[in-house]
C-alpha cells in the first residue's frame, strides 16, 4: 500500500496532478491524501494587522468552510474517473503554513510520495525560491513528483536520469529509481551531459560502473551528450528520445532549476510537459 499526498488549491493544474497520479498508480493499491492548506496570517514581523483579529478569524473560518466544501466536490469529481477499487481517498484541510502542514502529514501518514501540480515555466523563474514547488523540493525530505500543467499521462516507456557521475548515489536512492522503473516496465536512460573535450575521472568511471552493475537486470542504456550548457543537452536528449519522465536527485537542485525554469518564455518547450521525479537521499 502506497501513501500519496496531493496538495491542491482546486486549480486546473492541481486537478491535472490528481488525474496524473491516478493513472501513474493505476495498478498499485494506494491511500491518496488530498491536502488543502489555508495559509495563516503571519504576524511574526510584529506589524499590526490591517483589520482586527476577531474579524480575521471570522474570515478564516469562512475560508476553511469553503475549502471543506471544495474538497468534498473534488472527491465527487474523482469518483467520475476510472480508478482502481484499491484506491482510497482522504481529505485534509489545514490552517497552517504550507510547508509546515506538508511536513506534518508526511510524518503522520507515512507518505511515500508527494504529487504536486505546477503551472509550468512561464513566470515561475522569478518566484521559484518562494514557490510551493520549490519549497517542497528543498525543505521536505520526501520524493516529489512534479506534474506540469500540460502533462498528460502516457505509459512510461523511457525514463531519463541525468547525472555527471560526480555524486555517488546510495543504494536507497537507486532502489527508489528501480521501483519506479519496474512499476511501468520502463527503460532507464542514464545520460551524461559533458562539455567538449571534457575528460572523465577515475571516480566518475567507478560511479558509472556501479550504476551499470546495479541496473544490470533492467532495461537501461548509457548516453553521453556534448553540450556547453547542461540544460540544453538534457533538452536535446529528452526531445530526441521522446522521454516520458525525468528523475533527478535533490542534490542536483541547481541543475533541476536550470532545466525546468528557463530564463525566457521563448526558451520554453519540452520541459513544460515532462513530469519530474525528485528524490532525496
C-alpha distance (Angstrom), angle and dihedral (degrees) to the residues before:
residue distance angle dihedral
X1 . . .
X2 3.80 . .
X3 3.80 123.0 .
X4 3.81 110.4 -145.4
X5 3.80 125.0 -173.5
X6 3.81 117.4 -157.0
X7 3.82 115.8 -175.4
X8 3.79 111.6 -152.5
X9 3.78 136.3 -171.3
X10 3.83 90.1 179.3
X11 3.80 91.3 -108.3
X12 3.80 124.9 137.2
X13 3.79 92.8 -104.9
X14 3.82 92.4 52.2
X15 3.82 89.3 48.8
X16 3.80 88.3 51.4
X17 3.81 88.3 54.0
X18 3.82 89.7 53.9
X19 3.81 91.9 51.3
X20 3.79 91.6 46.3
X21 3.81 92.3 49.7
X22 3.82 92.2 51.4
X23 3.81 90.7 51.7
X24 3.78 93.2 42.6
X25 3.82 91.6 54.4
X26 3.80 96.9 31.9
X27 3.82 92.0 127.7
X28 3.81 96.9 37.8
X29 3.83 127.1 84.7
X30 3.81 105.8 -120.2
X31 3.76 144.0 173.4
X32 3.80 107.0 -144.3
X33 3.79 118.1 -157.9
X34 3.80 113.3 -160.7
X35 3.80 107.1 -156.8
X36 3.78 127.1 -165.2
X37 3.78 117.1 -179.2
X38 3.80 120.9 -159.4
X39 3.78 103.0 -156.7
X40 3.78 116.4 -124.3
X41 3.78 120.0 -133.4
X42 3.77 113.3 -99.8
X43 3.79 111.9 -131.5
X44 3.78 93.5 162.7
X45 3.81 90.2 108.6
X46 3.79 88.9 67.0
X47 3.79 92.7 -124.8
X48 3.80 117.3 138.5
X49 3.80 115.2 -107.6
X50 3.80 117.0 -110.2
X51 3.82 90.5 -119.1
X52 3.83 129.8 30.1
X53 3.80 117.2 -85.2
X54 3.85 96.6 -113.1
X55 3.82 89.6 57.2
X56 3.80 90.6 48.7
X57 3.82 90.6 49.9
X58 3.81 90.8 53.5
X59 3.80 90.6 50.4
X60 3.79 90.7 47.5
X61 3.82 92.2 51.4
X62 3.80 89.6 50.4
X63 3.80 90.8 50.6
X64 3.81 91.5 47.7
X65 3.81 90.6 50.5
X66 3.79 90.7 50.7
X67 3.82 90.6 48.1
X68 3.81 89.8 53.1
X69 3.81 89.7 52.9
X70 3.80 91.0 47.1
X71 3.81 90.8 52.0
X72 3.81 90.6 52.0
X73 3.81 89.5 50.6
X74 3.80 89.6 48.7
X75 3.80 90.1 55.3
X76 3.82 89.9 51.3
X77 3.79 89.3 50.8
X78 3.81 91.0 51.1
X79 3.81 91.0 50.1
X80 3.80 88.4 63.2
X81 3.82 91.0 59.4
X82 3.81 123.1 83.4
X83 3.78 108.1 -106.1
X84 3.77 143.5 158.0
X85 3.84 112.8 -81.5
X86 3.80 85.2 -136.6
X87 3.79 89.1 65.7
X88 3.80 114.2 100.7
X89 3.80 125.0 -170.4
X90 3.78 131.7 -149.9
X91 3.79 129.9 178.8
X92 3.78 124.8 -138.9
X93 3.80 122.1 -167.7
X94 3.78 114.1 -172.5
X95 3.79 134.6 -177.2
X96 3.79 99.8 -155.5
X97 3.79 146.7 87.3
X98 3.79 108.5 -57.9
X99 3.81 98.7 -119.7
X100 3.81 93.4 42.2
X101 3.80 90.3 53.4
X102 3.81 92.6 47.7
X103 3.82 92.9 47.8
X104 3.81 91.7 50.0
X105 3.81 93.4 51.6
X106 3.80 93.4 43.4
X107 3.81 87.9 58.8
X108 3.82 98.8 37.8
X109 3.82 97.5 44.0
X110 3.82 96.3 36.6
X111 3.79 89.8 -123.0
X112 3.81 114.9 -156.7
X113 3.80 97.6 -171.7
X114 3.79 140.1 8.7
X115 3.80 116.4 -145.7
X116 3.78 111.4 -157.5
X117 3.78 128.6 -176.5
X118 3.78 117.0 -144.9
X119 3.77 133.7 -169.9
X120 3.79 95.7 -124.4
X121 3.75 130.9 -113.5
X122 3.80 103.8 -54.7
X123 3.78 108.7 102.6
X124 3.80 94.2 -6.3
X125 3.79 95.0 95.5
X126 3.79 90.0 75.9
X127 3.80 95.8 48.8
X128 3.79 100.8 33.1
X129 3.81 95.5 116.9
X130 3.79 93.5 47.3
X131 3.78 96.4 41.0
X132 3.78 122.8 107.1
X133 3.79 90.2 -122.8
X134 3.80 93.0 52.7
X135 3.79 91.3 46.7
X136 3.80 91.7 50.0
X137 3.79 91.8 54.6
X138 3.78 96.0 46.1
X139 3.81 103.2 34.9
X140 3.81 108.5 30.4
X141 3.80 117.1 68.8
X142 3.78 96.1 -146.7
X143 3.81 131.3 101.1
X144 3.81 111.0 -92.5
X145 3.79 125.8 -157.8
X146 3.79 107.6 -157.8
X147 3.79 113.0 -155.5
X148 3.83 114.7 -166.1
X149 3.78 115.5 -142.3
X150 3.82 93.1 -109.0
X151 3.80 96.0 47.4
X152 3.79 115.9 120.6
X153 3.78 119.0 -169.6
X154 3.78 116.9 -110.7
X155 3.77 128.8 161.5
X156 3.78 109.8 -72.3
X157 3.78 99.3 -120.0
X158 3.80 94.3 156.4
X159 3.80 129.9 26.2
X160 3.80 120.2 -170.8
X161 3.79 121.3 -144.2
X162 3.83 110.8 -171.4
X163 3.80 114.3 -158.0
X164 3.78 138.2 156.6
X165 3.84 91.4 -155.4
X166 3.81 89.6 -122.5
X167 3.80 91.7 114.0
X168 3.78 124.0 66.5
X169 3.80 105.6 -139.5
X170 3.81 116.1 -143.4
X171 3.80 118.4 -127.8
X172 3.82 91.1 -107.6
X173 3.81 91.1 62.8
X174 3.79 93.4 45.4
X175 3.81 91.1 48.2
X176 3.81 88.5 54.6
X177 3.80 90.2 52.8
X178 3.80 90.0 46.1
X179 3.80 91.4 52.3
X180 3.81 92.6 55.3
X181 3.80 92.2 44.0
X182 3.81 91.5 52.4
X183 3.81 93.6 43.6
X184 3.79 91.6 68.6
X185 3.81 99.2 19.9
X186 3.80 87.5 -115.6
X187 3.78 129.9 171.3
X188 3.80 113.8 -119.5
X189 3.80 115.3 -137.8
X190 3.79 110.4 -162.7
X191 3.78 107.1 -161.4
X192 3.78 129.6 -169.1
X193 3.80 115.1 -163.3
X194 3.80 106.3 -156.2
X195 3.77 134.0 179.9
X196 3.78 119.0 -118.6
X197 3.84 112.6 -77.0
X198 3.82 90.6 5.3
X199 3.79 110.4 155.6
X200 3.80 121.3 -141.3
X201 3.82 115.2 -127.8
X202 3.79 125.8 -135.7
X203 3.81 89.2 -108.5
X204 3.81 90.8 55.0
X205 3.81 90.8 48.7
X206 3.81 90.5 51.0
X207 3.79 90.8 51.4
X208 3.79 91.1 48.4
X209 3.80 90.8 50.6
X210 3.80 90.4 49.1
X211 3.82 90.6 53.6
X212 3.80 90.2 46.9
X213 3.80 91.1 54.7
X214 3.80 94.3 42.6
X215 3.81 94.3 53.7
X216 3.80 95.1 34.8
X217 3.81 94.1 119.3
X218 3.82 95.0 46.5
X219 3.78 131.7 75.4
X220 3.77 103.0 -92.5
X221 3.78 143.8 138.8
X222 3.80 138.8 -171.8
X223 3.78 123.4 -126.3
X224 3.78 135.3 -175.1
X225 3.79 120.2 -158.6
X226 3.79 121.4 -172.9
X227 3.78 114.0 -143.2
X228 3.78 132.9 135.7
X229 3.81 89.3 -135.3
X230 3.79 115.6 56.4
X231 3.81 93.6 -155.5
X232 3.82 91.6 53.0
X233 3.79 90.3 49.0
X234 3.80 91.5 52.0
X235 3.79 90.5 47.6
X236 3.81 92.1 51.8
X237 3.80 91.1 48.4
X238 3.80 94.6 47.6
X239 3.80 92.7 48.6
X240 3.80 95.1 45.0
X241 3.83 93.6 48.6
X242 3.81 97.2 37.9
X243 3.80 89.4 -126.1
X244 3.82 116.3 -160.0
X245 3.81 100.2 -159.7
X246 3.80 139.9 7.4
X247 3.80 121.5 -141.3
X248 3.78 117.9 -157.4
X249 3.78 136.0 174.0
X250 3.80 116.9 -124.0
X251 3.81 89.9 -125.7
X252 3.80 86.1 67.9
X253 3.80 90.8 58.7
X254 3.80 93.6 131.6
X255 3.79 89.7 56.0
X256 3.80 90.2 46.2
X257 3.80 91.9 53.3
X258 3.78 91.8 48.9
X259 3.79 92.1 51.5
X260 3.79 100.3 42.1
X261 3.79 102.0 32.0
X262 3.79 108.7 47.8
X263 3.83 120.8 -171.4
X264 3.81 98.7 -119.9
X265 3.77 136.2 33.5
X266 3.80 90.1 -126.0
X267 3.80 90.7 65.5
X268 3.80 95.3 53.7
X269 3.79 113.4 111.8
X270 3.79 132.1 118.8
X271 3.78 98.2 8.1
X272 3.79 93.7 69.2
X273 3.80 89.1 65.5
X274 3.81 104.9 36.0
X275 3.83 117.9 87.2
X276 3.79 118.2 -129.7
X277 3.77 123.7 -145.2
X278 3.80 110.2 -158.5
X279 3.81 116.6 -164.3
X280 3.80 129.5 -165.4
X281 3.78 129.2 -146.7
